[in-house]
Amino acid sequence: MRARWLFVLLAFLALCYPPRAFAVSPTSDEMTEAQRWTVVALAGGPTVKPVFSFTYDGKPVGELLAACEFKQGERKLDGQRTERTGMWTDAKTGLALRCVSVEYADFPVVEWTVYLRNAGTADTPLIEDIQALDARWERPDSVGDNGEFVLRGIKGDYCVPDSYEPYEMTLGTNVTQRFAPEGGRPTNKAFPCYNLAMPGGGVILAVGWPGQWATSFTRDGEKGIHIVAGQELTHLRLKPGEEIRTPLVAVLFWKGSDPVRAQNLWRRWMLAHNTPKPGGKPMPPILIMCTTDFYPGLQSNAVDEIKYAEAYVNAGVKLDYWFIDAGWYPCDGPGWPKVGTWELDSVRYPKGMKGVSDYLHSKGVGFSVWFEPERVSPDTWLAKMHPEWLFNGTKIGENTSLLNLGNTEARQWITNHIDRMLTEQGIDLYRQDFNMDPLAFWRSGDEADRQGMSENLHVQGYLAYWDELLRRHPDMPIDSCASGGRRNDLETLRRGLPLLRSDYLAEPKYTQQCQTYGLAQWVPYFGSGAPDKDNYTVRSVWCPRFAIGRAAPRQEGLDWTDYLRMIKEWRSVSDYLLGDFYPMMPYSLEDTVWMAWQFDCPERGEGMVQAFRRASSTDESIRVKLHGVEAGALYTLTELDDTSVTEMTGRELIDQGISIVLRDKPGAAVLIYRKK
């Protein structure tokens, strides 16, 4: 009896004093809103206004769907995801439409993709202006004229100091804001992710399309905003058997007034459901090294690759991967950009790369190799043997051609060929680059009533190519690169990791701080590298994928002491880089300020603050207040460059904050905190 009453008492106390959840997690209101919106917009049956749009034979999609046969299907993908499919069939023209949506049980997120297929025997009528998202949001009635829509996001990458710079704009009445990338690579100058705040909460939107997308936000004269997103240009007829698709759209619903919390909810969803998991396991932070820049024309060779790698191994550097960059194929004369013959140079690699990979594997190091299968130079194997697989660049004044991944035969060939090389050469990590703008190639290949078709089929082929490589090599990570970070939309990020977030690696190094500041709000796992210099330079480039390059690794008598210390420091904090991210100072490209942020791992009760005093800053100290800590807990605080330990309560860290002092400029401080 006493045990029963004790159980009742404990249950009562648990209800009155539930444990505090300090980790960023969805609220019941957020989950309810996502479920409500899903039912209304995506699972409401044939009479509900769809969340997508297009015109069909000059008529709006609603008229088409009203005359179609409708079916629904549902299945559980796993413990957290439910897939629903709405299917419409037009008996008159043979158009079959599918809207495939996924609802998450652990995050307030819903996503969908629309597919259009010609199941008939003749070309379809004209399909125009296909939008994956066509929806309206309203401010709550209770706010009256107070409170407005505020849009936050970041720029894309384009190898300049302000790549990934955050923006914030208020969308007043009768204002339209439009976004689109340049040249067909999806994160070239623009980035297809947005945090739209409104009184009481907001939504985070992402467009997954590895091509030319466009998004517009149109504020009306009342209390609403109309959002449209899709492939930028569609004006086409489908031939019998053809199928196209829209971009993937994902929406995360959040409540409250804190957009930073919403961003961390997004980061957690990205890590849980999107960031690739090679072999079914979360991708850990990795140390990777490449010395290709030391070769004339980037033309590496097997003997020196082993010697370079051996220098790091013998020095005690625990590398995760060794990477061979461009130039390993026949490219004499023009140099590494001459791509299109995907065979090893028989002079520089007489026995292939297997000797390199065997050596690396014997030392516990993985092997990564660079490829760029879509760009084709003249006088290469692909250009000479299969010109019918290429978009001809001469139509648009280009010497280079584009491999058409929408061509099934071409995609199957490149898949089998690269797969064979991965297997035979012992390659553990596949890196794909894309150093060209494809849009002009796609559009020059389309007839007047087929505009957008080449792009759509190419995008489908690109994703199918990666999916098949991953099916054949489930333990293999893919490194997503496109002149740095110009093809990192959501669909790509579900398959590959942006292990080089930008080709902009130049001085001053605080531009690297700015890249982390912007990109970390949207993409948890990314990479960069630093030269072998000082703490300020190296710590400015701490990322989940990290590298420190040495100027002459084969030099006899080279002192590795400081190098090993800097690697050890990164290793000691690298797990924090995948925690929640909190900017602590305003974004700035000025050399006169400090920049600081916090990576918090509340489930572990620890994290770190990184602070940078730039070269022209006159302030020797800043005070920062921590996020995510427990007010009633006690924390130990240690500076990376100081062995002394101090203690503060969570309440003190939240309310008073902590002073960080740097007398040298430029300087970089790292503060590690742990709950006792």
Protein Blocks (a to p, Z undefined) as FASTA:
>chain_A
ZZmmmmmmmmmmmmmmccddfbdcddfklmmmmmmmmmmmmmnojkbccfbdcdeehiaf
klmmmmpccddddddfblmbccdddddddfknopacdddddddfkbccdddddddddfbf
bdcdddehiafbdcdddddfklmmnocaddddddddehiakgoiacdddddehiacdddd
ehhiakgoiacbdcdddehiacddddddfbdddddddddfklbccdddddfbacddddeh
iacddddddddddedjbfklmmmmmmmmmmmmmmccehhiacdddddddfklmpghhiac
fklmmmmmmmmmmnopacfbdcddehiaccehjlmmlghiacddfklmmnojmlmmmmmm
mnopacdddddfkbccehifklmmmmmlpccfklnopabdcddfkbmklmmmmmmmmmmm
mmmnopabdcddddbdfklmmmmmpcfklghklmmmmmmmmmmmmmmmmmmmmmbccddd
eehjabccfklmmmmccfbfbfblcdcfklmmmmmmmmmmmmmbdcdddddddfklmmmm
gcfbdcdddfblmbghiafklmmmmmmmmmmmmmmmmmccddfbdcdfbfkbccdddddd
fknopacddddddfklcbfbdcdddehiafkbccddddfkbcbdcdddfklmmmnopadd
dfbdcdddddddddZZ
